[in-house]
Amino acid sequence: MNVALGLQSLAPLQQSGGHSNIVIIIAAIIAVGIGAQVIADRFRVPSVLFLILAGIIMGPEGLDLIHFAPETLSAIVGISVAIIVFEGAFHLKLDKIRTAPSAAVNLVTIGALIAFLGTSAAVHFLLPAAWDISLLIGALLVATGPTVITPILEVVPVRDRVAAALEVEGIVNDVTAAILAIVVFKGVTAERLEDVQFVSLFFERLGAGLIVGGVVALVLWYLFEHVDLSRGSAPQHARLLTLAGAIVAFAGANTIAKEAGVAAAATAGILLGNADVPYEEQIEEFKGDMTLIVLSFVFIALAAQIEFSTLAVVGWRGLLVAVLVGVVIRPLLAWISTSGERFTRNERLFIGLVGPRGIIPASVATLFALELQTLAAETNTPELAAEADLLLGTVFLTILLTVVFQGGLARQIAEKLDVLPMRVLIVGGGRVGLALAERLEDRGENVVIVDDRKDSIETARERGFTVHQGDGTDSEVLEQSGADHAKTVIAATGNDDANLLVAQLASSKFDVERVLARVNEPSNVDAFEDLGVETVSSSLATAWAIDNMIERPALSDWMTKIGRSGDVQEIEVTAEDLTGRTIDDLDDEIPNGAIIALVSRNGDNRIPEPDFTLEYGDHITFIGRTEAVHNAIDRWHPHD
């Protein structure tokens, strides 16, 4: 069973001029889709919102320009789904999954089960509907998918652990939903329900997808590693082979077992993306461009099939089901799935409020509806036709509302919950940059390393850091790394010229709050300070460290262990329960093992007396055991 789109209202193409019409329609969809992507980037809004709006305008409820024969649309969407799922899985690195392993597993197991049962119950009791069709709708609406999650994450740069949890959920639950839905559909159309082997059908399709996807990934890996793809055109051939592999995996698995293609494309993508194959960067760029095109096509084609009369079939009850899915069931499963992780309360809320449904439920629901309508006509069973309308109306209404509100408002939700972290950008992933990154991450900072040296990149990634590959002196590279929402940029390379250029770009182009630079030659310090850049001279810092070891050995030894056994941290007084209070007032509230060692006011640093009164804007420095210092920071200046 190929993934298909095509409502009963789709008109078959005329024999005369049919080929020409298809070309014009496809060209128009792609052109409008790319335009929607550009507009979305301009306004920093997920592109899915504009794509659906464009589809509705071009569909029967608007200009009525898009008409496909169901078979044609089925084939095109099937290939598009293969590319989208493969590309999303290819970018899903194991290092990223490790940033939130428990949450990722919980979302695709416990979370998927809650979504399935909760949605099914809502449909059954609210619409109301028979349990079989309710379970089918529940199975389809398990999926979020990379088609909707990836565009959101491109414009909502949440912490890596949040992004990883959403990406893993989207890819895995696409597979789960597609296979679970076909299994449940077998029960819906079976004459004897007890004859349907639900568990065996599920694992049969999942197994077929895993095997086919694994074989395709292995073949591609062997070709890349052991076959000469021709020197001049090797990157191009690698890109084309990867594209072919995604489509072959999808089609091959679907031939073996219906709806196993999604699992095969996802499996091949994950395995190949984590195999460290040659030309990986070129493959990622090519696949990204291809995905933008097919994503545009799929969502516009999907939205063009929406008929308001179909949505009206489920009425206000269907609207209530969609609301429950988006603001009750989704937050509940996200809250349960992320418990016990490092997520903040607001990050857990964000995951719960951002879970729009994507192409898998839309395409599979449409195909099932067509089959139910056909079966209703053959058996003269109007109840099946009514169930087809109920299926389409509920699924499409839920997709429409979740994409518009959860997708379209994702950035506003993130800003309201304050889950868009201000990054610390370290340009230079050598020994200095890595050591600094380790200390900053231990303190809860969201660190991104920028480097263009392969060995440095591999070392940093092996240690679990987020690394952006590229030349940090290039403004586009800095922008892609998140410099436009970084609170601190640190130029830490061994080249003073490069560090100076990074500092200039960070200060002038990106208006970064704080810019620091490593200066390798002391005579260059003045050039940096003329720009207002804070500097650390490698030579002087080494001399001071040696002097401290000679004159203040105990303090020197303790300072080298900062972040492990002991720590020093500074915060600004902004909390109401700090302003106007004395050091003595706070004594009982400061965790044991930590003290306020220093207070800075208007550039004046002092060791505070017990009766010293804190004012708004003061900077206070905590010193003590690492855990105690961190608890003090979280008490008055929590990381959101």
N, C-alpha and C positions, 0 to 999 in steps of 0.2 A: 504494500500500500504506500504509494508516494505521498509525501506531504503535498496538499493541494489547497488552492483557494478557488472559489467560484460559487457564488450564490445562484439560486435557481433563476434569478432575474438576468444572469449574464446571457447576452445574446451571442449565438455562434456567428463567427465571421462569415460574411458573404463570400461565395466562391470567387466572384469577380472582384479583383483588387484586394483580396484578403491578405496576401503577403505584404503588400504596400501598407495596408492599415496597421499591421503588427509592427512594422519598422517605425512608422510615424508615432505610434502609441508609446513604444519602448523609448524612442528618442526623446519624446516629450517628458516622460516620467523621469528619465535620467537627468535631463536638463533642469527640470523643476526641482528634483531632489538635490542636486549639487547646489543650486541656488539657495535652497532651504538650509543646507549645511553652512553655507557662507553667512547667511543671515543669523543663524544660531550662534556661530562663532563671534559674530560682531556684537551681539547682545548678551553673550555669555549665558545662553539658555540651552538646555539639552535639545539636540536637533530633532529628536523624536516628536516633539510637540509641533514643530513647523511641518514635518513630513506628514503627520496625520491631518493637519489642517489643509495642506495642499491636496491630499488624497480626497478628502470630503468635497473640496471645491471642484475637483476634476471628476468626481463620481456622479451617480444618479441623483443625488440630492443637490448637486450644483450644476456644473456645465455639461455633465453627462458625456464626457469625452472618452472614457476608458471602457472598452468592451473587449473582453477576451473570451475565447472558447475555453471551457473548463480544463480540457486536456492541455492546451497550450500554457495556461497559467500554472497548472499543476507542475509541469516540467520545469518551467522557469523558476518557480518558487522553491522547488525541491533542490535545484542546484544552488540557489541563493542561500538557503538554509545550511547546506553543507559548508559553503565558504564562510558564512558568519560564525557557525559553531566551531569550525576548525580554527579560524583566526582567533576567536576568544580563548580557546583552549591553548593555542600555541603561545599566547602571552602569559598564561598562568604558570608562573615559575614556582617550583617547590620551595624556594627561599621565601617567596611571598606568602605561600600557604603556612609556612612555619611561624609567621608573625601572629597568626590567630588560629592555631590548629584545632583546638577544642571547639571554638565557635563555628568553624567551617564544617566540622563533622556533625555538630548538633543541628545546624541549620538544614543539612541535607538528610537528616534522619528524623530526629525528634520534631524539628521544625516542619519538615515536609509532611509528617504524619498529622501534626496539629492542623496544618493548612488543609489537608485532604479531608479529614473527618469534620473539622469545623465548618468548612465551606459546604460540604455535602449536607450536614445537618441544617445549615441556614437555608439552603435551597429547598430541602424537603419540608421544613416546617413553615417557611415564610411564603413560598410561591403559591401554593404548595405543589410538590412534585413527587412522583413515585421514587422509591429509593434507588432503583437502577439508574434512572437518568440523573438523579441527584449525585450519585457517586461518580458518574461520568463527568459531570461538570466540576465536581470537587477535584477529580484527578487532573483535569486539564488546567485548572487554576492554581495548581501547585507551582507551575513554572513562572519564573521571572525572566531569566535569560539574558545573554550578552547583548542581544539586540536593543534592549532598553537600559541595561545597567551600564554598559560601556560608554554610551553617549553622556550619561549623567556624570560618571566619574571623570570624564574629560573636562567638564566645566565646574565640578565640585571636588576640589582636591583635598579630600578628607585624609586622615592618617592612613598609613599603609595597612594597619591591622583591620580598619573598617573596610577599606577597599577590597582587601583580600577576602574577607568574609562574604561580602556581597558578590564578588566575582566567582568564587567557588560555588556559592549557592546557585547563582544564575546558570552556570554551565552544567553542574551535576543535576539540578532539578529540571532543566530542559530535557535531559535524558530520561529522568525518572517519570516526568509527566507524560512524555510521548509514549513510553512503553506501558505505563500504568493505564493510560487512557485506552490504548488498543485492547488491553486485557479486559478492562471493564466493558468495553464496547462489545466484545465477544459475548459477555453475559447479557447485555441488553438485547442483542439480536438472536440469542440462542433460544431454541424451542424448549429445551430442558436445561435449566440453570445448573442443576447438579452435575451435568455432563462436562461443564467447563472447568478445566484444571487451571485455576487462576495463578497459583504460585509457579507452576511449571511453565506456563506461558510467559510470565514475567521474566524469569531467569533464562528461558530459552532465547528470548530476544536480546536481553542484556548480554548474555554470553556470546551470541552471534556478533553483536556490535563490538565487544571487547576483542574477540579473536580477529575479526576482519581489520579493525583499526590497528591492532598490534602488528599484524602482518604487513599492512601498508606502511606503517612507520618504520618497521625493520627494513623493508625493501628500499625505502627512500634513504634511510641512514646508510645502508650499504652502498648505494649509488653515489652519495655525496662523499663518503670516506674512501672508497676503494676503486671508483671508476673515474677515468679522466673525462670530465665533461667538456673538454676543449678549453684551452687556456684563455682565449680571447673572450669567449662567451659563457664561461662557467657560471658566473652569478645569474645571468639571464636564464640559463638552462635550469639552475637550481630553483629559481622562482617558478618557472613553468611546471617543473616536475612536482613541486609542492602543491600548486594549484590543482594539477591533475590528480595527485594523490588524494586530496580532500574529496574531490568529486567521485573518484573511484571507490573510496572507502564507503561513502554514503550510499552510492548506487548498489555496490556489491552486497553490503549488509542488508539493504532493503529487499534485494532479490532473494536472499536466503530466508529472512524473517521480516515480516512487515513492521515498519517503524523502528527497526534496529539501526537504521542509517544514522540517526542522530548520535547514538552511542558510539558508532564506529568513527564518525568525524571527530567527536570529542576525544576519544581515546587516541587516535592518530595525532591529533594536535598536541595533547599534553605530552605524549611520549617524545615526539619530535622536537617540541619546544624546549624540553629539558635534556636533550641529548648532546648539546654543545656542538651542533653541526656546523660545517663551514658555511660562509655567506649568510649567517643567521640575521645579521643586520639588514642586508639587502632583501632577504625573504620577508622580514617583518615590515619593512617599508612598502613592499609590493602588496603584501596581503592586506595591509592597512588601507591602501588606496582601493583595492578591489572591494574590500568590505564596505567602504563608504558608498561605492556605487550600488552594490547589491542591497545594502541596507536601505538606501534611498528608494530603490525600486520596490522592495518588499513592503515597506511601510506605506508608501503611496498606493500601491496596488491593493493592500489590505484595507486602507481607509476608504478607497474608492468603492468597495463592496458594501459599505455600511448603508443600510436603508433605515430611515427613522421609523418606518412602519414595523420593521422587525424588532426594533428596540421597544416599540410601544406595546408589543405583545406581552412583555413581562411587567410593564407599567411601574407603578411606584414600589411594588413589592420587589421587583428586580433591582430597582435603585437602592432599596434598603439592603438587599443582599450585597451589592457592590460596596456600599458604605461599611457594612460589617466586615467584609473581607479586608478593606483598606485600613480601617481605623480601630478595629477590635481584634480580629483574628491575627492579622499581620503583626501588630505591636506585641500581642501576647506571645506568639511563637518566637519572636526576636528576643524578647526579654528573658524568656526561659532558656533559649539557646545560648545566649551570651553571658549567662550568670557564671561567676567564678573566674572570668577572664579579666584582662587588664583594661577592659573598656570602661570609660567613664559613664555616668548615668546618662548624660546627653548623647553620647555616642550610641548607646543602646537604644535610646529613643529615636535617633536618626535612622538606624537600621530598621526599626519597627515602622517608621512612617514613610520609608522609601522602598517600595517593593512592587513597582508597576509590572503588569503582565505584558508578554511580548508576542512574538510571531508564532511560536509553537502552539499555544492554545487557540489562536485565531485560525491558523491553517488547518489543524487537525479537526477542530470543531466544525469548520465549514465542510470538510470532506465527510465527516460523520453525518452531518445534516443532510447532505445530498444522498447518502446511502439510505438514511431513514426515509427520506421522501420517496426514493425509488421503491423501497420495500413496501411503503404504505400504499403506493399505487398498484404494485403487483399483487398484494394480498388484500387490497380493499380495506385497509385498517387506518382510519382517519386519526386514531390515537397516536400512531407513530409520526404522522405529519405534524401533529400538535407538539409532540416532544421535540421534533427537529426545530421548530420555531422557538420553543422554550430554550433549547440548547444554544442556538445562535444568539438570541436576544440577551440571555444572561451573560454569556462569555464575552460578546462584543461590548456590552454595556460596561462590564467590569474592566475590560481592557481600556476602553475609552476614558473612563473616569480615573482609573489609576494612572494612566499615562499623562493625562492632562494635569491632574492635581499633584500626584506624587512625583511624576517626572518633571512637569513644567515648573513646579514650585520647589524642586529639590534644593536649589541654591538658597532660596529664601528660608527654607526649613533649616538648612545647615547654618546659615548666618544667625537665625533666631536662636538656635540651640548652641551657637558658638563652638562648632565642631570643625571649623576650618583652621587648622593649626598654622601658626606663624612658623615658618621653617628656619632652621639654621643651615645656611648653605656653606659648605667647605669646599673651596676650589683647590684641589691638590690632595690626592689620596695616598701620598707617601707616608713615611713613618710619622712625621709630625701631624699630618692631617688625620691619620688613623687613630693615633693616641688621643688627639683632641676629641675626635668623634666618639670614642669609647667613653670618655669622661662626660661628655654632654648627654649622650643617650642614657647613661646611668642616672642622670638627673632628670630624666623625663622629657628632654628636648626632642623635637622631630627633626632629625639630622638627615641631610642629603649631601652626598659627596659627588663632586664633579671632577672627572679625570678622563684623559684620552689614551692612557697607557694600559695595554691589555693586562699586564701582570698586576698593576695596582688595582685595576677593576676587579680582577678575579679574587685577589686577596681580600679586598673590602667586602665583596659579596659573600665570600666564604665565612666571614665574621658576622654576617647577617645585616650589613648596612644597605640602605637604599643608595644605589649608585646610578648617576646619569652619565652616559658615555658621550664625551665631546670635549671640545676646546673651550675652557672657561673664559677665554678672552673674547669669545664670539657672543654678541648680545643675544642672538637667537637661541644659542645653547643655554645661556643663563635664564632666558625667559621660559624655555621648555622645562628647566629644572625647578622653576617656581620662584624666581627672584622677585617677581612682581608681588608676591605675598610672603616675602621673607622678612623676618625682623632683624636678622643678623647675617651678614656675608663676611666670610673669613677667607682671605687670599693666603693660602698656606703652601704655595709651590716653592721650589728652590730657586726660582728665577725672579729677581726683583722687577724687571721690566713687565713680566706677565702679571705679577701681583699688583703693580701700579695701575695697569690697564683694567684689571678686574675691579680694583677699588674705584677707579673713575667711572666705569659703567654702572656699578652698584649705586654710587652716590648720585650721579647725574641722570641716568636713564630710568633707574628703577626706584629712586628715592627711598632706599633702604634706611631703616631707622638707625642702624649701627653698622659701621664697616671697620673691620680690623684687618691688619696685614702683617705678615711675617716679612721682616727685612733681613736679608742675608749679609748685606754690606752696610756697616754702620754709617758710612758717609751718605747713604741714600735716605736716611731717616727724614731729613728736612723736606725732600720732595714729596713724601707721603703726608707729612704734617701740614704742608702748605694746602693740601686738599681737605684737611680736617679729618684725616684717617688716623685712627689709633694704631700704633705700631708696637711690635715686639721684635727687638733686635736679637737675632740668634746668638751673636757673639756676646752681647751684654747679658742676655738671659743665662747663658752658660756660666759666665763669670760670676753672676750673682748667686747662682745655684751652688757653685763651688765655695764661694765665700760663706754662704749659709751653712754648708756642711762643716766648715772649719770653726766658725764662730758660734753657730746655733745648731749643733748637731741634733738635739732632740726635736726641735721645731722642724728642721729640714727633713728628718726621717718621717715625721708625722705628715708633712705637706706632700710627700711623695705618695702617701697612701690615701690621699683625699679621694673620696668616692668609693672606698672599700671599707676600711674600719672607721674612718673619720671623714667629715665633710665641712665645707664652708659654703654658705649660700646667702645671697642678698635678695631682698624683695623691697618693693616700694610700698609705702603705707597708703593704701587706698580703701581698705576695709573700715567700715564704720566702727567695728568693735576694737579697732586699734587707735584710731584718731582720738586725741584728748586723754589718753590713758598714760600712766607712768610705768616705768620699767618694773617698779615694785608691784603695781597692780597686775602685771602679766606674769609675775613669777610663778604663781601656782598653775597657770595654764600652759606654760612652756614644758614640753615633754622632758622627762628626766634624761640627762645625758646631753642636753643642749643648753646654750646660753646665748643671750644677745651680747655680742662682743664689741660691736661698733655701730654708731649711728652717724649718717651723713646728712647734713642739711645745708643747702646752698653752697656746696663745695667744701664745707667745713666738716672734718671727720673728728669724732670724739668717742672716748670710752664713756658710756652713759652712767651717771649716778642713779641710785634707786629712785630718786624723786624727779628724774628727767621726764618731761611730758612730750609724747610723740605728737607730731603734726602731720596733716595730709601732705604727701609728697616727700616725706623723709624716706631715706633708704636705711634699712636695718640689716645687719649681717649676723646670721646665726652661725655658731661654730659648735662642734661636738661630734658625737657618734652619728654615723651615716643615717641610720634609721630614725634616730631622734630628730635630727635636722630636717629630714624629709617630712616627718610627721608635723613639725612646726610649720614648714612651708605650706603643706596641704591644709593646715588649720586656718591660715589667714590668707593664703594666696594659691588656691587649688588650680591644677592644670585642667582646663576644660577641653 
